[in-house]
Amino acid sequence: MSRCKVIAGNWKMNLNAAQGVELIEKLKGEVGGCSCGCCDHGPEVVVCPPFTTLPAVVAAAKGSCLKVGAQNIHWAENGAFTGEISGSMLTAAGVTHVIVGHSERRQYFGETDATVNQRLLAGLANGLTVIVCVGELLSERVAGTTKAVIERQVRAALAGVDAAAMAGVIIAYEPVWAIGTGKVATTEEAQEVHAFIRALLKQLFACPCVAETTRILYGGSMNPGNAVGLLAQKDIDGGLIGGASLKADQFAALIRAAR
C-alpha cells in the first residue's frame, strides 16, 4: 500500500521569528502552493518551530503546502502549568501537527511513557496530527534490548488509541545514539526496527489497515547524504529532521529525496 512520505523538520530551540520566516520563504519555492498538504508530486512537509516563532511561521507558510507543527503539548486544556501550552492554544495559532515524546524531552525534562501517552491523547483530542517518538539508548542497543524498549514505548504511547484515531498518528523511530551525533543507523538497522514497529501495529490493532497506513519516520541524523538509501526502505516513510531542517538547501534536498 502506498503511504505518502513525510519530511518533518524539528527546529528545536533554534531560529527566532524573523529567521524562521526567512527559512520558510526559501522553502516555499520547493514545495509549491496548494492546500492539500500531501501532494501527488511530493511528500508532506512539516516544520516545527519553537513556540514563540509559531505565529510568524504559520503566517509565512500560508498558501503553500508547508504544514506547521509544535514541539510539545500539555495534556490539560488550561490550568496552573507554568511553561506549558495546550492543544487548543496550538490549534488557535494555526498548528496542525505536534511532536510528543522526543528523546530530549524524556532525557532532560522528565517525560515518561505515561506522560507521552497523555500528551498524545491531548493532541488527538484537539484534532492535531501527532508525531510520537520512540527509540533506544546506545546502552540498550549494545545490550540487545532495542526491540523490547521499542515495544514498551509504542504500547505505552498508543494506550487508549483506537484504530480510527490512528489516522492522526505518525510514529518516529529515533535511535537516541544517532541524534545530533552524526552517527546514523545503517539502512538495514533502520529498516529492521521500522518493520518491527509495523508488525507490532498489526498485533495491537485488529484492523490490518492500521499497520498498512501508519507512517513511520526515521529520526536519527538523516541528511542529504544518507536520505536516498533510508527512504528507499520498504517501511521507512520519511524523516524527522533535526539539524538539516535549519538549512534551506539541505532540507530542500531531503524533500526532493522523498519524491
C-alpha positions as CSV (number, residue, x, y, z in Angstrom):
1,M,0.0,0.0,0.0
2,S,1.3,3.4,-0.9
3,R,1.9,5.8,2.0
4,C,2.5,9.5,1.5
5,K,6.0,10.2,2.8
6,V,6.6,12.9,5.4
7,I,9.6,15.2,5.9
8,A,9.2,16.9,9.2
9,G,11.7,19.5,10.5
10,N,12.2,19.8,14.3
11,W,13.9,23.2,14.8
12,K,14.3,22.5,18.5
13,M,15.5,25.7,20.3
14,N,16.6,27.5,17.2
15,L,15.5,30.4,15.0
16,N,13.6,33.4,16.1
17,A,10.5,34.7,14.2
18,A,12.5,36.7,11.6
19,Q,14.9,33.8,11.0
20,G,12.0,31.3,10.8
21,V,10.2,33.4,8.2
22,E,13.4,33.8,6.1
23,L,13.7,30.0,6.1
24,I,10.1,29.4,5.2
25,E,10.4,31.9,2.2
26,K,13.3,29.9,0.9
27,L,11.4,26.6,1.3
28,K,8.1,27.7,-0.3
29,G,9.6,27.5,-3.8
30,E,10.5,23.9,-3.1
31,V,7.0,22.7,-2.0
32,G,4.9,24.9,-4.2
33,G,1.5,26.4,-3.5
34,C,-1.5,24.2,-2.8
35,S,-3.9,23.3,0.0
36,C,-3.7,19.5,0.1
37,G,-0.7,19.1,2.4
38,C,0.4,15.9,0.7
39,C,0.8,16.3,-3.0
40,D,0.9,13.8,-5.8
41,H,4.4,15.1,-6.7
42,G,6.0,15.2,-3.3
43,P,6.0,14.4,0.4
44,E,4.0,16.0,3.2
45,V,6.3,18.7,4.6
46,V,6.1,19.9,8.2
47,V,8.2,22.4,10.1
48,C,8.1,22.5,13.9
49,P,9.5,25.8,15.2
50,P,9.8,27.0,18.9
51,F,6.5,28.3,20.4
52,T,7.4,32.0,20.0
53,T,8.1,31.5,16.3
54,L,4.9,29.7,15.5
55,P,2.6,32.7,14.6
56,A,5.1,34.2,12.2
57,V,5.8,30.8,10.5
58,V,2.1,30.0,10.2
59,A,1.6,33.3,8.5
60,A,4.6,32.9,6.2
61,A,3.6,29.3,5.2
62,K,0.0,30.3,4.3
63,G,-0.9,29.4,0.7
64,S,1.9,26.8,0.4
65,C,2.0,23.1,1.1
66,L,4.0,23.6,4.2
67,K,2.3,22.4,7.4
68,V,3.4,23.8,10.8
69,G,3.7,21.7,14.0
70,A,4.6,22.4,17.6
71,Q,7.4,20.6,19.6
72,N,5.2,19.7,22.6
73,I,1.7,19.8,24.1
74,H,0.3,19.6,27.6
75,W,-2.5,17.1,28.4
76,A,-4.6,19.7,30.2
77,E,-6.6,22.4,28.4
78,N,-5.7,25.1,30.9
79,G,-4.5,25.5,34.5
80,A,-1.5,26.1,36.7
81,F,1.1,24.5,34.4
82,T,3.8,27.2,34.1
83,G,5.8,26.9,30.8
84,E,3.3,24.5,29.1
85,I,0.9,25.0,26.2
86,S,-2.4,23.4,25.5
87,G,-3.8,21.8,22.3
88,S,-6.5,24.5,21.9
89,M,-3.8,27.2,22.1
90,L,-1.9,25.4,19.3
91,T,-4.9,25.0,17.1
92,A,-5.8,28.6,17.6
93,A,-2.4,29.5,16.4
94,G,-2.9,27.5,13.2
95,V,-0.8,24.5,14.1
96,T,-1.7,21.1,12.5
97,H,0.9,18.8,13.9
98,V,2.7,18.2,17.2
99,I,5.7,16.2,18.3
100,V,5.5,14.3,21.6
101,G,8.0,12.0,23.4
102,H,11.2,13.3,21.7
103,S,14.2,11.7,23.4
104,E,15.4,15.2,24.6
105,R,12.1,15.7,26.4
106,R,12.5,12.3,28.0
107,Q,16.1,12.8,28.9
108,Y,16.2,16.5,30.1
109,F,12.6,17.2,31.2
110,G,11.4,14.0,32.8
111,E,9.0,12.8,30.2
112,T,7.8,9.2,30.8
113,D,5.9,6.7,28.8
114,A,2.8,7.7,30.7
115,T,3.1,11.4,30.1
116,V,3.9,10.8,26.4
117,N,0.6,8.9,26.2
118,Q,-1.3,11.7,27.9
119,R,0.2,14.3,25.5
120,L,-0.5,12.1,22.5
121,L,-4.2,11.7,23.6
122,A,-4.5,15.5,24.1
123,G,-3.1,16.1,20.6
124,L,-5.6,13.8,19.0
125,A,-8.5,15.3,21.1
126,N,-7.6,18.6,19.6
127,G,-7.5,17.3,16.0
128,L,-3.8,17.5,15.7
129,T,-1.6,15.0,13.8
130,V,0.7,13.6,16.5
131,I,4.3,12.6,15.7
132,V,5.2,10.3,18.6
133,C,8.9,9.5,19.1
134,V,10.3,6.2,20.3
135,G,13.9,5.0,20.4
136,E,16.6,3.2,22.3
137,L,19.8,4.4,24.1
138,L,23.2,3.2,22.9
139,S,23.5,1.0,26.0
140,E,20.2,-0.6,25.2
141,R,21.2,-1.4,21.6
142,V,24.5,-2.8,22.8
143,A,22.6,-4.9,25.3
144,G,20.4,-6.3,22.6
145,T,17.2,-4.9,24.1
146,T,16.3,-2.5,21.2
147,K,13.1,-4.3,20.3
148,A,11.9,-4.7,23.9
149,V,12.4,-1.0,24.5
150,I,10.6,0.0,21.3
151,E,7.7,-2.3,22.1
152,R,7.3,-0.9,25.6
153,Q,7.3,2.7,24.3
154,V,4.9,2.0,21.4
155,R,2.5,0.1,23.5
156,A,2.5,2.8,26.2
157,A,2.3,5.7,23.8
158,L,-0.7,4.2,22.0
159,A,-2.7,3.1,25.1
160,G,-6.3,4.2,24.7
161,V,-5.9,4.9,21.0
162,D,-8.3,3.0,18.7
163,A,-7.9,2.1,15.0
164,A,-9.8,5.1,13.7
165,A,-7.7,7.6,15.8
166,M,-4.5,6.1,14.4
167,A,-5.2,8.1,11.2
168,G,-3.9,11.0,13.2
169,V,-0.7,9.3,14.5
170,I,2.8,9.3,12.9
171,I,5.5,7.3,14.6
172,A,9.1,8.4,14.5
173,Y,11.8,5.9,15.3
174,E,14.8,7.9,16.7
175,P,17.7,5.8,17.9
176,V,18.9,8.1,20.7
177,W,22.5,7.4,20.0
178,A,22.2,8.8,16.5
179,I,20.5,12.1,17.3
180,G,22.8,15.1,16.8
181,T,25.9,12.8,16.9
182,G,26.4,12.5,13.2
183,K,26.1,8.7,13.6
184,V,23.3,7.0,11.7
185,A,21.8,3.6,11.8
186,T,22.6,1.6,8.7
187,T,19.7,1.3,6.2
188,E,19.4,-2.4,7.3
189,E,19.3,-1.5,11.0
190,A,16.7,1.3,10.5
191,Q,14.5,-0.9,8.2
192,E,14.6,-3.8,10.8
193,V,13.2,-1.6,13.5
194,H,10.7,0.1,11.3
195,A,9.5,-3.4,10.1
196,F,9.3,-4.4,13.8
197,I,7.1,-1.4,14.6
198,R,4.8,-2.1,11.7
199,A,4.5,-5.8,12.8
200,L,3.7,-4.6,16.3
201,L,0.9,-2.4,15.0
202,K,-0.6,-5.5,13.4
203,Q,-0.7,-7.1,16.9
204,L,-2.1,-4.0,18.6
205,F,-5.0,-3.3,16.2
206,A,-7.4,-5.8,14.8
207,C,-7.8,-3.8,11.6
208,P,-4.8,-4.6,9.3
209,C,-5.2,-1.2,7.6
210,V,-3.6,0.5,10.7
211,A,-0.2,-1.2,10.1
212,E,-0.5,-0.6,6.4
213,T,-1.3,3.1,6.5
214,T,0.6,4.4,9.6
215,R,3.6,6.4,8.5
216,I,6.8,5.5,10.4
217,L,9.7,8.1,10.1
218,Y,13.4,7.7,10.8
219,G,14.7,10.3,13.2
220,G,18.4,9.8,13.6
221,S,20.6,12.3,11.8
222,M,19.0,11.9,8.4
223,N,20.8,14.2,5.9
224,P,21.1,14.6,2.1
225,G,23.9,12.1,2.0
226,N,22.0,9.1,3.5
227,A,18.4,10.0,2.8
228,V,18.0,8.2,-0.5
229,G,19.1,4.9,0.9
230,L,17.0,5.2,4.0
231,L,13.9,6.4,2.2
232,A,14.2,3.5,-0.3
233,Q,13.5,1.1,2.5
234,K,10.1,-0.6,2.5
235,D,8.9,0.5,5.9
236,I,10.6,4.0,6.2
237,D,8.1,6.6,5.3
238,G,10.1,9.8,5.8
239,G,12.2,11.6,8.3
240,L,12.0,13.6,11.5
241,I,14.9,16.0,10.7
242,G,16.9,18.0,13.2
243,G,20.0,20.0,12.2
244,A,19.4,19.6,8.5
245,S,16.0,21.3,8.8
246,L,17.6,24.6,9.8
247,K,19.4,24.9,6.4
248,A,17.1,25.6,3.4
249,D,19.3,23.8,0.9
250,Q,19.7,20.7,3.0
251,F,16.0,20.5,3.9
252,A,15.1,21.0,0.3
253,A,17.4,18.2,-0.7
254,L,15.6,15.9,1.7
255,I,12.2,16.9,0.3
256,R,13.5,16.0,-3.2
257,A,14.9,12.7,-1.9
258,A,11.4,11.8,-0.6
259,R,10.0,12.2,-4.0
